[in-house]
Amino acid sequence: MHAKYILHLETSTKACSVALSADDVLLDCIAESAEKYNHAEKLTGFIQSILAKNHIKFQDLSAIALSEGPGSYTGLRIGSSVAKGLCFGLQKPLIAVNSLTALCYLADKHYDFYIPALDARRNEIFTAVYDKNKNELKPRYNLVLADDAFSDLHAQKSVLVIGDAAEKVAENVKNHALVWDFVQTLPSAKALVKPAWELYQNEIFQDIAYFSPYYAKAFGEM
């Protein structure tokens, strides 16, 4: 059987990245972060570069995967437009991966709980809670940080907080009954590979005409 090549786009924050996979194996990733959202300038160039570097043609792709949010309105809108345009033109399926779920796949160790954390400005984050198998325990929501944040988690368990708001969480959480690790990192397209492959195998695709990213906040609030 021939490998299924999937192109992955991550634009939910100020980091813009593109990855290429064969089945569930990462082949390559191109990434860049900047204070200004220059995704519109960078994204299509990254796509062309990664395909050319790996000698893959657009028609060789089996699907396009993208990070669907929550995150930046600007970044998500650009990523969605490019992904939908590619899928429509190539007649390929569109795969949408929860941005918070994807962050869990950047972990390099195993934990009892995973808490992805994306900055939503001020003292607020976008977050969710996952178990040791990365199954969703608490779906994505907006959280205003306080001392009692995540106090409902079982004591004596290991917890990873990962994302661009991990340090913000570390400054606010006071639950010492848990063993905490904090990894400050930006989202990356390489984290989409595993969850996107699972969605591809289960044929969980988006309607290209009606798909819209999960912005979480109204336009102008991010």
Secondary structure, 3 states (H helix, E strand, C coil): CCCCEEEEEECCCCEEEEEEEECCEEEEEEEEECCCCCHHHHHHHHHHHHHHHCCCCHHHEEEEEEECCCCCHHHHHHHHHHHHHHHHHHCCCEEEECHHHHHHCCCCCCCCEEEEEEECCCCEEEEEEECCCCCEEEEEEEEECCCCCCCCCCCCCEEEEEECCHHHHHHHCCCCCCEEEEEECCCCHHHHHHHHHHHHHCCCCECCCCCCCCCCCCCCCC
